[in-house]
Amino acid sequence: MIKNTRIFIPIPKIRNTKIKVEVDGDDLTNRVKESSFVKPVTNGIGTFSMILSNAGGQITGSYSPGSIVKFYADNTDATTQQFRGRIDHIKDNIGDKGQVLEIEGRHRSYLLTESLVCYSATASTSTILKAIIDQLPTDFGFTYSNISTTTDSMAVNWNYKPFWDCVIEICNYAEHDCYVDDDLDFHYFEENSISNITDAIVEGDNLIDSKGWGTNDYNEKTRVTVIGQGQEGLPIIYTAIADDEVETREIFVRDSSANTEIKVRNLAESKLAEITNQTPQATTKSFGLETVKPGDNIWLLIPRQEVHGQYKIVKINQKFGSNIGGWRTECLIERESENISQVISKIEEKSDRLLLVENPNKFNFSWNFEFDEDSGTHSNTQITDGVLKTDGSASGTWVSDVKNLDFDVSLLEVRVKGQSVSGTTVYFSLDNGTTYHPITLRNKEVDSGRDLKIRVDFNSASTQIYSLVFLYS
């Protein structure tokens, strides 16, 4: 949803419904008993179904799988195309209500669910999306004039992965949405960035019903631990914890592209905010909305449910037919209630595709040294070209600056990447250097304190340390 404090006063629109339903160019509008044209954002490509009157078998055999279906709906002249698809399945049925033709199919972008992607790169998500679209055969006709340029960075390595699964992964990573319009053009944009102020759903005007309105916290979590990866493969860890945490409800996210402490912390905090500030969810039915698009944020004014704001449409279902009462638009708001676990699976999805970063002891935080710049206190040691080493002496000592924590540490572990480190001794202090304790690499230690320092004693001029990480909880 788009959060704002603006007051929105809707102006009722004139409803002069004009509809046209075509199959292979034939106008079958008057035969439509029921029809449904569904367009989701990000999670799929869209489907449709129709029940057509077929008394006496008048149109039996007239159409076949692959036939083109178009649905036009507006309040002017029935020239606004709301959906275009291809037929997958036709059933000629006879029942107590007569003979009908039942048709099912998919949006015309259906080939995206049948194309496989082999692609590997580290680039911005918009670049990756365009690259895999360019891999599609040109005669498919897909374009990407509505892909917003991003500056993020994502690493992918796909081998025969279904195309739309790749799109979902990109969107989940970048917190963007995507859909393909009826002209086969891709739309890729930041979540909650598009405001539709042409249409609105208003009680007392066009709203027919609003169901399932509420917030579900079944999968809400109180802490998120993110595990990133430094330049030398050592873990970077940060745990974001909700201020009002009473009981621990946690998830873990592994993301090797988060390669600095700042990135890991920001990712943890943003994901915690995402899953602790659940938006309401609902399904609304209204008289036909002609300008809504998947992913739009539309104004909802439903006073009896105390709803007044802009909410994202995650799925649009344009319905029409004599059994339906005309043209109706169903909007799924914010998320599908039966699939709320998708909120968590989106966050955890990265774990399946990124490098494994070990954290068997479930530490909550890390203090990482990549030695990209000089720091700490030297005694016959130096930091040059990203390496901590002696200044040529046979021995030396480096002591880190102090890290003042806001809680007492209880568990500790240290890991080191480098050359000839076997004779090197690492110490830790939790009282700002008053007392040091040796710590064995990759062994868990127990102590208490909050003013952390690290000391490294070198016993060889050949020792070089490329990175060091101190894990703690």
N, C-alpha and C positions, 0 to 999 in steps of 0.2 A: 504494500500500500504506500501511497504518497502521504506523508505526514505534513499537515499544514494547519494553519489557524484561519484560513480564509472562509468567508461566508459565501455560499453558492446559492443563488436564487434561480431556479430553472424557469424557462419560458416554454410553456407547452407547445409542442409541435403539431401541425396539422397531420392527421393520419388519413391518407388517401391511398391505401395499399394497392400496389400493382405487382403482380407476380407472373413469372413465366418459368415453366419447367420444360427443358428440351432434352430429348434423347436422339442422338445422331441427327440433330437439326429439326426433328419433328416436335411440334408444340403439343405436349401431353398434359398441360396444366389442368384441364377439366377432368382428367382421369385420376388425378392424385387423391387417394384417400388418406394416406399418411406418408410423410417424408421427413427425413432427419439428415441434416448436413453439418457434420461436426468438424471444427477446426481447433486443435489444441496449440499451445505454444510450448516449444522445446521438447515435450515428452512424446511427440508423435507427429504424423504428417496429415491426419484427417481421414475420415471415412464418411460414407453415406449409405442410406437405405431408403427404399420407397416401396409402397404398396399401390399398384395401379389397377383401376377397374379394367377388367378384361372379359366382359360379358360376351358369351358365345365364342370366345377365343379370338376376338378381332385382331389382337396384336401379338398373338402367339407366334413365335418364330421370327418376329420382325427385328429383334435385337439379339445380340450375342455378347459374350465376354470380350471386352475391348472397346465396346461402344462408348461414346462420349456423352456424359450427362452434364447439363449446365442448369444452375438455379439462379434466377434473377429476382431481386426483390428490392423495392424502394417505395417511396410515397409520391412518385412522379410519373414514370413511364415504363417501369420494368426493364430498364437498361443497365442497372447496377448489378454486376455479377457478384454473387456472394459465394459461389462454389463451382468448381469444375472438377470432374473426376472421371474415372473409367470403370466400367462394369466388370466385376469379378465373377458374379454368380447370379443366375436367373432361375427362379422357380415358378412354374405354372401350377397354381393350386386352386382346388375347388373345395369350398366349405359351406357352412350354413349361411354365410353371408354372400355367397355367389362365387364367381370365378375371378381370380385376381392374379396379377403378375407381381411377384416379389423380387426386388432387385437389391443387391448389395454390391458395394464397391469401395474404392479408395480414392483419395485425392490424386490429381494428375501427377503429383510428385512421387508416386508410388515406387518408382525405380530406385529411390534413395534407400528403400528398405531391402532392396535386392542387389545392391552394389556393395562390394567389399573393398576395403582400403588397406593398402600396404604403404606405410609412410613413416618416416622417422625424422625428427627435427627438434631443435630448440629454438623457438621463435615466439612472437606475439600470437595471441589466440586468433586475431583477425587474419594474420598472415597464414596461419595453419589452415584455417577454414577455407580461405581462398585457394590454397594449394591443393587441398583434397577435392574441391569443386573442379579445379582445372584438370584433375585426373579423370573426371567423368568424360565419356564420349561426347564430342561436340554436338552430335545429332540429338542428344537428350534435350538440349535447349536451355540448360540452367544458366542463370546469370547471377551476379552479386553486386548490383549497383547500390543496394541498401545495407551493406555491411559497414558498420561503424569501425573506424580504425582504433585499435587498442595499443597500449604501450607496455602491457604486461609481458611476462615471459613464461612459457610452458614447454616442458620436455615431453615428447610423445614417441612411442615406438610401437606402431600398430602393424600387425601381420594378419591380413584377411579378416579385419574387424568390420562388421556391418556399418555402412556409412552413417546411418542416423545414430548409432551407438557412439560413434566418434563425435557427432554434433552434441549429443547430450553430455559427453565428457568435457568437451570444450566449454559448454555453457555452465556446467557445474563448477568448473575450475575458475572461470572468470566472473561468475555471478552475472551472466548475461542471459538473454533470451533469444530464441531463433524460431523462425517459421518460414515457409516458402509460400508465396502468394500464388494466385491463379495464373499468373504469367510466368511462373517458374523462376521468379527472382527471389533470392535469399534476403531475409531481413534479420540482422544481427545487431542487438542493441542492449544497453545496460538495463538490468532489471529496474522496474518502477521509474523509468525515464520518460515514458510516453504518456501524456495526459490527453484523454479524449474529452473535449468540452462541447462537442457537437451533439452527442447523445448523453442521456442520463436515465437512470432508473429511479422513478419517483412515485412514492405512495400517493394515491389519489389522482394520478395521471395515467402512467402506462404500466405500473407494477400490477401483476396478476397475483403472484404469490412469492414468498421468500421462505425457504426451508433450511433447516439445519444450522441456523445462525448461532455461532458460539466459538469458543476457543478450547482446543483440546491440548492438554499438557501431558498426555500419556507418555510421550517420548521426550519430554523436556529434560535437559541435563543441567547439572549445577557446576560442572567443571569440564574444561577441554584441555587436554595435554597435546601439544603439537611437538613432533620430533622432526627437526630439519637435519641438514647435513652440511658440515663445513667443507672447506676446500680439500682437506685430506681425508674426508670420509668419516670424521668423528661426529658424533651426534650433537645437535643443539636442541635443547629442551626448554620448554616453558609451559607452565600450567596456569590458565586463567580460571579463577574461582569466583562464583557469584557471591556478591556481598551478603545475601540473605541465605546462604547455604545452611541447611539444617542437617540434611543427610546427603551423603555423597552419591551422586548419579553422574557417572563420568563416561567420556568417550576419548579415543585417541585418534589422532590424525598424523599420518606420515607424509611428509612432503619434502623431497630432497631438493626442490627448487628454492625452498626457504633456507638460504645459506648464510644468514646472519642472525644475530640475536634479535635485532630489531624486527626483521621480517617474521621470525618465528613468533615473537611476542604479539605483533600486530595480527597475525593470522589466528592465534589462539583467542585473542580478545574479540576479534570480529566474528569468529564462529560461535563463541559463547553468547554474544549479543544476538546472533541469528537464532539460536535455539532456546533462548530464555525470554525472547520477546515475540512469542508466537502471535501471528495475526489471526483475526477471526476467519471463519470459513462458512460458506453458505452456497446455496443454489437459488438463483432468482429466475423467475419467469415473467416476461413482460410482453407487451405488444412489440411487433417487429422493430429491431434496431438496425438501421441501414449503414452506419458508418463504423461500427465497432470492429476492431481487429484483435487477433490473439496477442496478449501481452499488454494491451491498453489498460490504463488506469482510468476507470469511469466513475463519475459521481453517483453515489447511492444516497438517497434521502428517504429513509423509512422511519418516521418519527416513533411509531409504536414499538420498534425494536431499538430505539435510541441509536440509529445508524445515520451518520452524517459525515461523509468523507469520500476520498478517492481510493478505490480498491482495484487490485489487478484482476483482470479476467484471464484465467488460465485455460479455459476451454469455452468455445462458443458453439451452441447447437441451434442452428436455424431450422425451425420446424414449420411445415405447411401441409395442409390437406383438409378435405371436407370433414373428416372425423376429428380434426384438431380445432376447427373453428376459424381457420384462416392462418395468418402468418404470426408465429410466436418466436421469441428468442429466449433461450435458456442460457444463462451465464454461470459458469462455475467460478466462484470467487476465491482467490488467493491459493487454495490448495484442495485436493480431493480428500474428503474426510476419511474415506475407506483406505487411503494410501498415505496417511500422515507419516508413516515410517520412512517415506521417501526423503523427508527432510534430513533424517540422520544418514540414510544411505548415500545421499548426495555428498555429504561432508566426508564420509568414510571412503568414498569411491577411489580417491587418490591412492589409498593404501595398496590397491591391487595392481597399480601400474608403476609405482615408484620403487626405487631401490630400498631394500630393507635396511633400516637403521636400528641397531640393537639397543634395547633398553630392558633387559630381563628383570632388573630390580625395580622397575617402575618409578624411577626418579622423576620428580616434578619439574626440576629446573637444571640449568647448566650455566657454567661460566666458561666461555670459549676464548682461546687465544690463537689467532692465526698469525701473529707476529708481522702484520702488515705495517706496523709503525712501532717506534720505540716506546717502551713503557717500563715501569718498575725501577728497581735499584740494581746496579751492576757491580759485581766485584770480579774482575778479570773475565767478564762476559760481555756480549754485544748482540744486538739484533740488527742484522743486515740482510737485505734481499729476501725478507720473509722467513729468516732462519734465526733461531736463538742458539748461540754457541759460545765457546770461549773466545777470547781475543787472541788465541794462539797459545795460551798457557795450558799446562797439563791439567789444571783444575780451575774451578771458578764457581761462583754462586750468583744466582739471580733470584730476586724477591719481588713478587708482584705488588701492585698497589693494593690497598685495602678495598674490599667490597662489603659495604655495610648493608646487612639484610634487615628486614622488618619482622623476622621470626627466627626462632632458634632452630638451627640445623640439627638433624638427628641421624641421617644416613649420608654417607659420602662415598665417592668413587672417583678415580682419576684415570684418564687414558691419554696416551702419548703416541704421536706419529713422528718418526724421524729416523735417523741413521746412527748406528752404534750407541743405542740408548741403554744397553743391558747393565752398564756400570753406573748409571745415573740414579740418584736418589731424590724422590719427591717428598716434600713435607707439606703439611697443612697446619694452619693455625686458625682457631675460631675466637681468639682474643686479641686480634690486631697485632700478632707477632710476638706477644709475650711468651707464649709456649708453642712450640712446634712438635708435630707428631709425624713420624714417617708413615707413608701409605704405599702399599704394594700395588703396582699397576693392575687395574681391572678387579681388584678385591674390594668388597664392601666393608666400610669401617663405620663404627658407631661412636658418636661424640655429640656434644651440645655446645652451642654458641652461635653468634650472629655477626661477628666482625672477621670476615674471612680473608686470609692471605695464603699465598702459595710460595714455597721456596724450592728451588731446584739446585742441587749440588752436582756439578760436573766433575768427573774423575778421568776425563780423556779429552784431548784436544780434537779428536776425530768425531766426537759426539755432535750431532746436529738435530735440533728439534724443530719440526716444521709446523706442528700444531699441538695444542694441549687443551684438554677439556676437563673441567671439574664438575661432576654430576652430584646433585644434592637434593634432599627433601627435608 
